[in-house]
Amino acid sequence: MAIAHFVASGMGGIRTAGDLVARMEFSKRMKVGKAKEYVAKKLGVTPFDLSDEYVFRDLREERGLGVITGVPKTPKGIAAKMNIEDLLDIKINSCEKFRQYRAKR
């Protein structure tokens, strides 16, 4: 299971910017080219850098966007998703549900 997850979350997922680009495609109905430009601009990199694992490992750690392996003192799970919300200026349903749950307590 661990190897399958590692392979499945490769270039299209959290190892690079695939998840960020996909979020823009779905939440703002952007075409892939526009979504890449938007994410690159928000991160201060070129669209070419979006697929570079070495660049993105550092960017994800610095910005608290979540990484594929556990790194001490870096955001994980919902905390990383909330950072993604702030970076991309979007709303993520699971973050909204978490806020509603916290407000009830």
Secondary structure, 3 states (H helix, E strand, C coil): CHHHHHHHCCCCCCCCCHHHHHHHHHHCCCCHHHHHHHHHHHHCCCHHHHHCHHHHHHHHHHHCCCCCCCCCCCCCHHHHHHHHHHHHCCCCHHHHHHHHHHHHC
